[in-house]
Amino acid sequence: MALTGGNGTGKTTLIQMILNHEEGISISPKAKIGYFAQNGYKYNSNQNVMEFMQKDCDYNISEIRSVLASMGFKQNDIGKSLSVLSGGEIIKLLLAKMLMGRYNILIMDEPSNFLDIPSLEAFEILMKEYTGTIVFITHDKRLLENVADVVYEIRDKKINLKH
């Protein structure tokens, strides 16, 4: 499910309300939510790529390598420290980690920002293969067309089904 709308219409605020379980919002106790924010990530930059991916992950090393490769990471990148990765590489790594996490609901705020075309294509495939629920905010028409099965738009303080 995608959530769209102009800048300042409250998309991120709505997501924050959901994540914070604000009054009037009820979430099933079975929900395990993973969140990808537009910015503000904290991670241990002393870890290498594989150590980061293996933490709290149920996938084996070959599955992790496969997902990393699909996101554009090469074999020699796996041993690199997070401190030497570019901003775009960190974004790709965080997205891959979230998609392989112990979640049944993923909420993503502008996940395609900073992705090059090959990484975006790989990310779209991973999103389609994901077996849980994905809710994402985007202005990216390509991502909407290729991934979203339902699109809601926030306009004039109302949430409307777009398609």
C-alpha positions as CSV (number, residue, x, y, z in Angstrom):
1,M,0.0,0.0,0.0
2,A,1.3,3.4,-1.0
3,L,0.6,6.7,0.6
4,T,1.0,9.8,-1.5
5,G,0.3,13.5,-1.2
6,G,2.0,16.9,-1.6
7,N,4.8,18.1,0.7
8,G,3.5,19.1,4.1
9,T,0.2,17.2,3.9
10,G,0.9,15.0,6.9
11,K,2.1,11.7,5.4
12,T,5.1,11.3,7.8
13,T,3.0,12.7,10.7
14,L,0.4,9.9,10.1
15,I,3.2,7.3,10.0
16,Q,4.6,8.6,13.3
17,M,1.2,8.5,14.9
18,I,0.9,4.9,13.9
19,L,4.3,4.0,15.1
20,N,3.7,5.8,18.4
21,H,0.3,4.1,18.9
22,E,-1.3,7.4,19.4
23,E,-4.9,7.7,20.7
24,G,-7.4,6.3,18.3
25,I,-4.9,4.0,16.6
26,S,-4.9,0.3,17.6
27,I,-2.3,-2.1,16.4
28,S,-2.5,-5.9,16.8
29,P,-0.1,-7.3,19.3
30,K,1.0,-9.7,16.6
31,A,2.3,-6.8,14.5
32,K,6.0,-6.6,14.2
33,I,6.8,-3.4,12.5
34,G,10.0,-2.4,10.8
35,Y,10.4,1.3,10.0
36,F,12.6,3.0,7.4
37,A,12.7,6.8,8.0
38,Q,13.8,9.4,5.5
39,N,16.8,10.2,7.7
40,G,18.1,9.8,11.2
41,Y,19.6,6.3,11.3
42,K,21.8,5.0,14.1
43,Y,24.1,2.1,13.6
44,N,27.4,0.9,14.8
45,S,29.9,2.1,12.2
46,N,32.6,-0.2,13.5
47,Q,30.7,-3.2,12.2
48,N,31.3,-4.6,8.7
49,V,28.5,-5.1,6.2
50,M,28.0,-8.8,7.0
51,E,28.1,-8.3,10.7
52,F,25.5,-5.7,10.4
53,M,23.3,-7.9,8.2
54,Q,23.6,-10.9,10.4
55,K,22.5,-9.2,13.6
56,D,18.9,-10.1,14.4
57,C,18.5,-11.9,11.1
58,D,17.2,-15.4,10.5
59,Y,18.7,-15.8,7.0
60,N,21.8,-17.7,6.3
61,I,25.0,-16.1,4.9
62,S,24.3,-17.2,1.3
63,E,20.8,-15.7,1.4
64,I,22.2,-12.5,2.8
65,R,24.9,-12.4,0.1
66,S,22.3,-12.9,-2.5
67,V,20.2,-10.0,-1.3
68,L,23.2,-7.8,-1.0
69,A,24.3,-8.7,-4.5
70,S,20.9,-7.8,-5.9
71,M,21.3,-4.4,-4.2
72,G,24.6,-3.8,-6.0
73,F,27.0,-4.9,-3.3
74,K,30.1,-6.8,-4.6
75,Q,31.8,-9.7,-2.9
76,N,34.6,-7.4,-1.6
77,D,32.1,-5.0,-0.1
78,I,30.8,-7.5,2.5
79,G,33.9,-7.1,4.7
80,K,33.9,-3.3,4.5
81,S,33.3,-1.3,7.6
82,L,30.1,0.7,7.6
83,S,32.2,3.8,8.3
84,V,33.6,3.7,4.7
85,L,30.3,3.3,2.9
86,S,28.7,6.1,1.0
87,G,25.3,7.5,2.0
88,G,23.7,5.7,-0.9
89,E,25.3,2.4,0.1
90,I,24.1,2.8,3.7
91,I,20.5,3.4,2.4
92,K,20.7,0.2,0.3
93,L,22.1,-1.7,3.2
94,L,19.4,-0.5,5.6
95,L,16.7,-1.3,3.1
96,A,18.1,-4.8,2.6
97,K,18.4,-5.3,6.4
98,M,14.8,-4.3,6.9
99,L,13.5,-6.5,4.2
100,M,15.3,-9.5,5.8
101,G,14.2,-8.5,9.3
102,R,11.9,-10.2,11.7
103,Y,8.9,-8.1,10.7
104,N,5.5,-8.8,9.3
105,I,4.8,-5.1,8.5
106,L,7.2,-2.7,6.9
107,I,6.6,1.1,7.0
108,M,8.9,3.0,4.7
109,D,9.1,6.8,4.3
110,E,10.5,7.6,0.8
111,P,12.5,4.4,0.4
112,S,13.6,5.0,-3.2
113,N,15.3,8.3,-2.4
114,F,19.1,8.1,-3.2
115,L,18.8,4.7,-5.0
116,D,20.3,4.4,-8.5
117,I,18.2,2.7,-11.2
118,P,19.8,-0.8,-10.8
119,S,19.3,-0.6,-7.0
120,L,15.8,0.6,-7.4
121,E,14.9,-2.3,-9.8
122,A,16.4,-4.8,-7.3
123,F,14.5,-3.1,-4.5
124,E,11.2,-3.3,-6.4
125,I,11.7,-7.0,-6.9
126,L,12.5,-7.5,-3.2
127,M,9.4,-5.5,-2.2
128,K,7.2,-7.7,-4.5
129,E,8.7,-10.9,-3.0
130,Y,8.1,-9.7,0.6
131,T,5.4,-11.9,2.2
132,G,4.3,-9.4,4.8
133,T,2.5,-6.0,4.5
134,I,4.4,-3.0,3.2
135,V,3.1,0.6,3.6
136,F,5.3,3.2,1.9
137,I,5.2,6.9,1.4
138,T,6.5,8.0,-2.0
139,H,6.5,10.6,-4.7
140,D,8.2,8.1,-7.1
141,K,5.7,7.3,-9.8
142,R,7.8,4.4,-11.0
143,L,7.7,2.7,-7.6
144,L,3.9,3.4,-7.4
145,E,3.3,1.8,-10.7
146,N,5.6,-1.2,-10.2
147,V,4.9,-2.1,-6.6
148,A,1.8,-0.6,-5.1
149,D,-1.4,-2.6,-5.3
150,V,-3.4,0.1,-3.4
151,V,-2.6,3.9,-3.4
152,Y,-4.1,6.4,-0.9
153,E,-3.6,10.1,-1.3
154,I,-3.7,12.7,1.5
155,R,-5.2,15.9,0.2
156,D,-7.1,18.6,2.1
157,K,-6.6,16.8,5.4
158,K,-8.4,13.7,4.0
159,I,-7.2,10.3,3.0
160,N,-8.7,9.2,-0.3
161,L,-8.4,5.9,-2.2
162,K,-6.6,6.8,-5.4
163,H,-6.6,3.3,-7.0
